[in-house]
Amino acid sequence: FDAIELGFPDLLSFANSRSDKEVANYDYDELCEAGEEIRKLCAKLGLKVLVLQPFANWEGWADGSEGRKDAGRRAEGWVRIMKAVGTDMLQVGSSDSPASKINTSHSHVVANLRNLADLLAPHSYRLAYENWCWSTHAPTWKSVWKIVKAVDRPNVGLCLDTFQTAGSEWADPTTASGLIEDHPGGTEGLERDFRNSLQELAREVPKEKIYFLQISDAYKLERPLSKGADDSGLRSRGRWSHDYRPMPFDGGYLPVVDVARAVLKTGFRGWFSMEIFDGGRDGRGKEYDLGEFAKKAMESHKRLLEECAED
C-alpha cells in the first residue's frame, strides 16, 4: 500500500490518545497537532495521506442558517487539518440531512459546492464528491456526476465506490433477497437497468474526473434491516454501510467486479482504496490483527484487478 485515507473519527481518537484533556470535534489546534504527528508516522512508513474524509452535510443549508454557519466553520477547520496532514484532497459525501431541513434543489446544491471548491482552490486542494446510497438528494453515481458537471470547477471530481454504486441501484438491505424488489421490470428489469447504468458510467465519465475508487462489498443480511431511519436518524442503507461491508471475495454478494470494471473502462488508472467497515455478518464487530488484515486486503485487491482484466 502507498497511502491511507484519514478518517476524521480516527484523527479525533488519535488526538485524544495523546492528550491529557478531551479533544473536541472543533478543537482544530489540537487536531492539527495530531495531524502533523500522523503525517510524520506515515512518512516513516513510506505512506502518504491520500484524502481527509468524510466531510458530511455541507450542501443544502439556507444562507445565514445555523447549519450553514456550522458547515462553514467545519470547512475552515478541515482545510487547516488538510495542511497539517499533507493531503490535497477532501472527500465530501452527498448530504443525508433530512429534506425538511435543507434545500435539495439542483441549483442550490451546485452553488454550495462551488463555494466549497473556491475555498479549497487557493490551497491547490481538490474536492472528491461521493454519492452516499442513503443520501437525501444524490444517492447514485449519475446524480453526483450531474452535480459535478454543473459545478464546473477544475478542482472538483468524483469519488466512486463499488458499495455505494451497487447499493443505490441494485441492492437493498431491507429485503429478503438483498435486491431492490419494487423495480417495475422485476429482477430481469433490475439487472438490465443496472447493466445499462454501468455502461453509461464507462461511456460518459471522463477518467480525469475520477479522483479515486473506493472498494468494498456487502453482506446479504439474514435478518433484513428495518425500513426507514433509526432513532439517530440514520437510514437503512446508512446502517448497512457502517457495519456490514467486507472486502471483496470475503462473503459479500455485490457485483463489485462489474462496478470496478466499468470504472476502469473509462480509462481510469488512479487510486484504488479499500474502504472496509466489516462488523461481521451480525454487524456487532470483529477483532482484527491489522497486519494480517492488510495482507488480506492486498490479496483481495490483486484478485479484483485480475478478474477485471478477464473481460
Residue, then its C-alpha position, 0 to 999 in steps of 0.5 A: f500500500d502507498a497511502i491511507e485515507l484519514g478518517f476524521p473519527d480516527l484523527l479525533s481518537f488519535a488526538n485524544s490518545r495523546s492528550d491529557k484533556e478531551v479533544a473536541n470535534y472543533d478543537y482544530d489546534e489540537l487536531c492539527e497537532a495530531g495531524e502533523e504527528i500522523r503525517k510524520l508516522c506515515a512518512k516513516l512508513g513510506l505512506k502518504v495521506l491520500v484524502l481527509q474524509p468524510f466531510a458530511n452535510w455541507e450542501g443544502w443549508a439556507d444562507g445565514s442558517e445555523g447549519r450553514k454557519d456550522a458547515g462553514r466553520r467545519a470547512e475552515g477547520w478541515v482545510r487547516i487539518m488538510k495542511a497539517v496532514g499533507t493531503d490535497m484532497l477532501q472527500v465530501g459525501s452527498s448530504d443525508s440531512p433530512a429534506s425538511k431541513i435543507n434545500t435539495s434543489h439542483s441549483h442550490v446544491v451546485a452553488n454550495l459546492r462551488n463555494l466549497a471548491d473556491l475555498l479549497a482552490p487557493h490551497s491547490y486542494r481538490l474536492a472528491y464528491e461521493n454519492w452516499c446510497w442513503s443520501t437525501h438528494a444524490p444517492t447514485w453515481k449519475s446524480v453526483w456526476k450531474i452535480v459535478k458537471a454543473v459545478d464546473r470547477p477544475n478542482v472538483g471530481l468524483c469519488l466512486d465506490t463499488f458499495q455505494t454504486a451497487g447499493s443505490e441501484w441494485a441492492d437493498p438491505t431491507t429485503a429478503s433477497g438483498l435486491i431492490e424488489d419494487h423495480p417495475g421490470g422485476t429482477e430481469g428489469l433490475e439487472r438490465d437497468f443496472r447493466n445499462s447504468l454501468q455502461e453509461l458510467a464507462r461511456e460518459v465519465p471522463k477518467e480525469k474526473i475520477y479522483f479515486l475508487q473506493i472498494s468494498d462489498a456487502y453482506k446479504l443480511e439474514r435478518p433484513l434491516s428495518k425500513g426507514a431511519d433509526d432513532s439517530g436518524l440514520r437510514s437503512r442503507g446508512r446502517w448497512s454501510h457502517d457495519y456490514r461491508p467486507m472486502p471483496f471475495d470475503g462473503g459479500y454478494l455485490p457485483v463489485v467486479d462489474v462496478a470496478r470494471a466499468v470504472l476502469k473502462t473509462g480509462f481510469r488508472g488512479w487510486f484504488s482504496m479499500e474502504i472496509f467497515d466489516g462488523g461481521r455478518d451480525g454487524r456487532g464487530k470483529e477483532y482484527d490483527l491489522g497486519e494480517f488484515a492488510k495482507k488480506a486486503m492486498e490479496s483481495h485487491k490483486r484478485l479484483l484487478e485480475e478478474c477485471a482484466e478477464d473481460 
